Amino acid sequence: MDRIVSAFWNSMRALRRLTLTEKAFQQELALLVLAIPAGWFLATTWSGYALLIGAILVLIMVEVLNTGIEAACDAFSREFNVEIQLAKDCGSLAVLIAIILVLGVWGFAIVERLGGMPA
């Protein structure tokens, strides 16, 4: 049980730090706050609502991992290194893919709600 409690407090420390210092993370949290009520009105089913919110949570999760990769790379070396550049670029690509996922899920939900696609 101590391990679970310790892991929780470590996670809260990371959440606090990212919320205070990382602009992309702040923007994604704001997006989540806006999406919670918007998704409620947009979704036609409970599973649709879960998918809308889940897509944004996946984006936030990928952003957290990308920030962790960048922090580890910066702790190793701040000098240019082609492997470090690749690691950071791959993290950025993962965030881009997650953004495309969010846009796709929300786009389909909007089209479905407007009557453009059958449910």
KAUR-V512466 format. One record per residue. N is the residue number from 1. RES is the residue in one small letter. SS is DSSP state (~ for helix, > for strand, _ for the rest). PSI is psi in degrees with one decimal (none if undefined). OMEGA is omega in whole degrees, -180 to 180 (none if undefined). Layout:
BEGIN
N:RES:SS:PSI:OMEGA
N:RES:SS:PSI:OMEGA
END
This chain:
BEGIN
1:m:_:-35.9:179
2:d:~:-36.3:-180
3:r:~:-39.8:179
4:i:~:-43.3:179
5:v:~:-44.1:179
6:s:~:-43.4:178
7:a:~:-38.9:178
8:f:~:-47.4:-178
9:w:~:-34.0:174
10:n:~:-42.1:179
11:s:~:-41.3:179
12:m:~:-35.7:177
13:r:~:-43.4:178
14:a:~:-43.3:179
15:l:~:-45.1:180
16:r:~:-46.2:-178
17:r:~:-45.4:179
18:l:~:-39.3:180
19:t:~:-34.7:-178
20:l:~:-26.4:-169
21:t:~:-20.6:-173
22:e:_:111.0:-177
23:k:~:-45.6:-179
24:a:~:-41.3:179
25:f:~:-41.9:177
26:q:~:-43.4:179
27:q:~:-39.9:-180
28:e:~:-34.5:174
29:l:~:-41.2:177
30:a:~:-41.1:177
31:l:~:-43.2:179
32:l:~:-44.5:180
33:v:~:-40.9:178
34:l:~:-34.6:-176
35:a:~:-29.2:-177
36:i:~:-51.7:177
37:p:~:-36.3:-179
38:a:~:-42.0:179
39:g:~:-33.9:179
40:w:~:-41.3:-179
41:f:~:-27.8:-177
42:l:~:-39.6:-175
43:a:_:144.9:178
44:t:_:-11.7:179
45:t:_:165.1:176
46:w:~:-40.3:180
47:s:~:-33.6:175
48:g:~:-41.0:177
49:y:~:-43.8:179
50:a:~:-39.0:179
51:l:~:-42.7:179
52:l:~:-48.6:-179
53:i:~:-38.5:179
54:g:~:-37.9:179
55:a:~:-40.7:179
56:i:~:-37.4:176
57:l:~:-36.4:175
58:v:~:-43.7:177
59:l:~:-45.8:179
60:i:~:-41.9:179
61:m:~:-44.0:179
62:v:~:-39.0:177
63:e:~:-40.9:178
64:v:~:-46.3:179
65:l:~:-40.6:178
66:n:~:-42.6:178
67:t:~:-38.4:177
68:g:~:-41.0:177
69:i:~:-47.3:-180
70:e:~:-41.0:180
71:a:~:-42.1:179
72:a:~:-42.5:179
73:c:~:-43.9:-180
74:d:~:-32.4:178
75:a:~:-30.8:179
76:f:~:-48.8:-179
77:s:_:139.8:175
78:r:_:-3.6:176
79:e:_:155.3:-180
80:f:_:133.8:177
81:n:_:128.7:-174
82:v:~:-35.2:179
83:e:~:-38.5:177
84:i:~:-40.3:177
85:q:~:-42.4:179
86:l:~:-44.3:179
87:a:~:-46.2:179
88:k:~:-40.9:179
89:d:~:-38.4:178
90:c:~:-39.1:176
91:g:~:-42.0:177
92:s:~:-39.4:177
93:l:~:-40.1:178
94:a:~:-40.7:177
95:v:~:-42.7:179
96:l:~:-43.6:178
97:i:~:-40.3:178
98:a:~:-37.1:176
99:i:~:-42.8:178
100:i:~:-40.0:176
101:l:~:-48.1:179
102:v:~:-46.8:-180
103:l:~:-40.3:179
104:g:~:-48.3:-179
105:v:~:-47.3:-179
106:w:~:-36.5:178
107:g:~:-46.6:177
108:f:~:-40.7:-180
109:a:~:-40.0:179
110:i:~:-46.4:179
111:v:~:-41.9:179
112:e:~:-43.2:-178
113:r:~:-36.0:-180
114:l:_:-0.7:176
115:g:_:13.9:-178
116:g:_:-17.4:-179
117:m:_:144.3:175
118:p:_:149.7:-178
119:a:_:none:none
END
